[in-house]
Amino acid sequence: MTRKIYFIIALVGFCLGIKAQEVNPVILNSDQSATISVSFPGAEEVYIKGDLLPKRQTLRTPVGTFGERKKAEMERGLNGIWTYTTKFLPSELYTYSFVVDDKDTFDIANPNRFYDSGHVLNAFLVPDGIANDYMVKDVPHGKVSYEWYKSSLPNLPQRRMTVYTPAGYTTSKKYPVLYLLHGTGGDETSWIGLGRAQQILDNLIAAKRCVPMIVVMPNGIVNRAAAPGADPYNKTENSGVSVESMMGLIEYRFIPEVVRYVENNYSVYKDKSHRAIAGLSLGGLHTLFITANNPDEFDYVGLFSAQTTNSVSSGKKIEGLEKLADNIKKLTEAFPFLGKGKKVDQYADYVNEDKLTIYDSLDVKLQRQFANPPKLYYIAYGNDDFVKKLNEDFRNKLGAAGYRYTLNITDGGHTWSNWRKYLVDFLPRLFH
């Protein structure tokens, strides 16, 4: 006896030169395992990978946004249909993709697909638990808009943000705002996609588990204006690594460009008590330092698996980096063939913008921030997260100074399954 999560999708196409046929991609079995089926008639071997694999089969990745992963062999059946049946799956949203004859691909028969850290991932939901908050339900639905705003970042005159307005949004009343930031391998669509932010907000607002609010999801990658495919200035794929986004440029411009744009174009409150900000991983770094440098702007702060430092915490280190960047700039100007236009030269340009002071004197900035403390300072991470030690060190810093914070430690690592849970836990705490 099975329950079909997705019905047959009438799609026929070519994937890596191998013709794929119509097939029901995901079936949830009575024992709450899932059977994944895909048609690759010409393939010699097919593997599946993703967070649906048991933990003992997984392999940690440095970036972590794709999740802990390793491939598992699929079984070939009649007519080139390959299948894999999981173990018992607790309620969650699960992602997967394939390796077909050593080439990465995804399931064209499953329309539920997302882009994350350079990968296209398919997804399915296992209900009757936490995933119920991630489902599209028969409740009033908010609206998602993609907004372009003026930017002063080098070579990016405009940048894009995603804006969620709750069902019934009207300019005749004012709303609080949550600024929700993504991680290194993400973009302004990440929280709407794998983060399921729209469904979570719709469901929690309808159930009166959180107040109606506007949620703003900007792009936090400093050399990109928008998600791959929507960016007119950068046609390359997102590599999942963005050192240049940890040089203070995003944090420096956040209030004057992102916040002010929202306040000039939406019916929102414009005071600290009606502003919240939260971010995962790189977005957690941005959140920490945006709020530390602007202590009177946000009353609710959320750090989800945050990278709590970029190792630039003293004026001496900043001075050394600035001297190095200046020397690189002089060298490439004198000898253009050595590196003009290459990554190291771009890094030097970013350093020479002189925004690394964003990360300087954190103890002093925290003292000022907690002199009139935010109503909520929320820290969440998993027991297996590679940023666990960073977060523990940061907690010790806060505790030693007597600063109050709310802690949520979960199982698991640096994954969307945790970040969705943190959002569900964070939203009801806002704007009371």
C-alpha positions, 0 to 999 in steps of 0.5 A: 500500500503506497501513498503517492507524493507526486503524480506522473508529470507529463514531461519528456526531455533529454538529460545529459544526452540520455532520453528520460521517460515518464515515471512517477518520481517519488512514492512514500511507502506505508513504512514511511520509506520513500521509493525514488524512480527515474528513467535513464534507459541508456545509462550503465550506472546510476547513483542517488545522493542527497539528505535522504540517505542514512547518516552512515552513508553521508559525507560532510562537505566544507560548505554544507549548504548541499547537506551531508552527502554521499552517493548510493547505487540505484537498482536497474529494472525493466525499460531502464527504470532505476529505483532506490528505496530509503530507510524510514524517513522522519517528517521533513523536506528531503532533497536528492539528485543523481550521478549518471555515468559520472555526470551530475543531473537531476530528475526532470519528472519531478517539478519540485526542484531548487538551485543551491550552491551550484547544484540543482536538487529535487525535493519531496515532503514527508508529512505528519510532523515538522514538514506540515509547516512547509506544505502549501495549505488551504490558507490565505497566501501572501505575495512574493515579489522580486524588487530591484533597488539602487546599489553603490557596490562596484559594477552593480548599479542595481541589486535584487531582493525578494519581498514577502507581503502577508495575505491582506497586505494593505497600505492603510496599515503598517507592518513590522519587517523581518530581514532574512539573510541566506548563506554563502551558496545561496541568493535572494531566492534561497529562503523562498525555495529550500527555506520554504519561507512563504509556506512557513509564513502563510501557515504560521500567520493563518494559525496565529502562531506569528504576527503578520509581517513583511519579510525581506530576503536580499542577495548577500553575495557582494559580486552578484546582483541577483540569482544565477540566470536573473543577474544581468552583470554576472553570468557565471554559476555561484561557486558556493564560496564568497570570500569577498562577501566577508569584507564588510561591503554588505554590512556597510550598505545594508541600512542605507540601501536595503532597509531604506528602500523597503521603508520608502516603498512598503507600509512598514514601521520605521523603528527598532521595535518593529525590525528583526533580522536573521541569517544563516551561515554567511547571513549570520555573520552579516546579521551579527555585524550589521546589528553590532554596528547599528545598535539602535536599528533591530530589536530582534536578532537571529543567528542560525548556524552563524559564522561568527567571525571572519578572523578580522577583529583588530585594527592591526590585522585590518591595517596589515590587509590594507597594506597588502591590498595596496601593494597588490594594486600597485603591482598589478597597475605596474605589471597588468599581465601579472593579475589584472582582472583575476580574483586576487586583484578583485579582493584587493579592490574590495579591501581598498574600499576600507570597510573591514572596520565593520569587524573591528572592536567587536567587544566595544560594539557589543557593549554599546548594543547591549547597553539598550539590549535587543528584545531577542538575541537568538542563537541556534546551531546543530550538534554536528555543525562545523560552526559549533565551536565558533558559536560556543566561543561567541556564547562564552563572550556574551555570557562573560559580559552578562549579555542575555541571549536565547539558545536553540541547539538541535541535532544535525549539522549545517543543513536546510533541515535545521534552518527551516526549523529555526525559522519556525521557532524564531518567527513566533518570538517576534514583535510582541 
